[in-house]
């Protein structure tokens, strides 16, 4: 569907929802469920909190649907609500967390992988892709928030510059500067790590 036709269809759905056909709301948000969840996950770092943030964002969007203005895309407005909810929740966690330094937390949040009888049973390109994804995810999570959110919106969610600026409530020049710095930070961190992956792949073929 062309962007203008898609916007008209969304506008018609929103009008119908506001008129009382609330069952249409799930259809309205269905295309954005994954994006909202991934954006929440990039802040909250665990699935449970991310799911809570996403759910609350959808609820708040529904309650405030009458305030939505068609000057912005609905997806941009929804992402903005998600970001605000994630930030608010993180602030609440920061003020309420009283974890003891003497008692380690129950579990460290990691999952032990199943043991394999032979690593060579896994094709090397699969291992490499998995390793690269892990390195990229860790690098993105390590970015300062102001750079991480711009990178996610522009390079992952593929919002344009205007939409990103609107979602984050910052200027277009700020989007450009933050995205440039985010890419530089990722490049500096990932370049030596990706070289390590490449060397490991060479050793893989030597062993096989």
Secondary structure, DSSP 8 states (H G I E B T S, - for coil): --HHHHHHHHHHHHHHHHTT-TTHHHHHHHTTHHHHHHHHHHHH-SHHHHHHHHHHHHHHHHHTGGG--TTS-HHHHHHHHHHHHHHHHHHHHHHH----SSS--SS-S-------S-GGGS-HHHHHHHHHHHHHHHHHHTS-HHHHHHHIIIIIS---HHHHHHHHT--HHHHHHHHHHHHHHHHHHHHHHHHHHHHHHHHHHHH-
